[in-house]
């Protein structure tokens, strides 16, 4: 059996790790060139994500993830523009973490490096198209000229998945009308003094009444070996932003972010001004619309490629859960590969789009 995975973000490498341990031939393709660093930001993993990592990784690699994780905060807090806490959701320690999983905060780049350990990646290979073969397998074409046949093609290529576009042309990913600029600022003693306490003790959201919000979260490596930083996101309704963010340089994005919150406490804009411009990026916020289960074939999808959701702290963990579930269904199957994939898709669509709905509710 041979499985081709497109996308070497987080879920793709985790699936590859689990399948390789089961002796299954895996090819992992990534459009980024070798040596190009992915964006490095703090992400939160709920217990389901932690359990997924344990299920697919050798114990030493899982232990490295725990060792390089960030210090855990006490929860999530929502603040008004005067930085008064108006709501909070505290997350108590998980009982019996060995069984039920633990809450983790990790640096995305650090996590990705661990997930890719020991995995061969075909870098600089951007997916072009696939072709269904008469024998039930699938042939995949890449823009570097690579052509490969497999029993299963797995899309882990994110919100803009080209595989989804070809396989499920009726699947919809829609804009929410919000744009965001995000970056990170080194967590020096001076920056700590400017940072709201809530952002030093978990995840915080400063929310206005006009659609603007600013997310803030410190990432402090529990081991003390990493470079601590503050992750921030400035978001606003697209219609209120006077220029096209996609045409801006990183320095211009940084300046625009400060202008968007200029009427809020000055320390918030200062946190943005002190960021490393190379860390500053922009995107728009999208969400996937639920869709009925299609006829299972030799192509399937994971993570944002199928159930992209607005940022609410659940996306990464859900994608890792997908990878672990698909791995388990394949490696523990008693019937055909197609039956195993069908079982995965049925379960994934149920919890995946439940998380999409939960993320939408959490934003209101």
MOCOR-V631241 format. One record per helix or strand of 3 or more residues. SS is the DSSP state (H for helix, E for strand). FROM is the first residue (numbers start at 0). TO is the last residue. If there is no record, write none. Layout:
ss;from;to
SS;FROM;TO
SS;FROM;TO
This chain:
ss;from;to
E;1;5
H;10;20
E;24;28
E;41;44
H;46;55
H;58;66
E;74;78
E;84;89
H;96;99
E;103;106
H;107;114
E;126;131
E;137;141
E;146;149
E;151;154
H;161;166
E;172;185
H;188;193
H;196;199
E;201;206
E;212;218
E;228;236
H;237;239
H;244;246
H;249;259
H;265;272
H;276;278
E;280;287
E;298;300
H;303;306
H;314;330
H;336;361
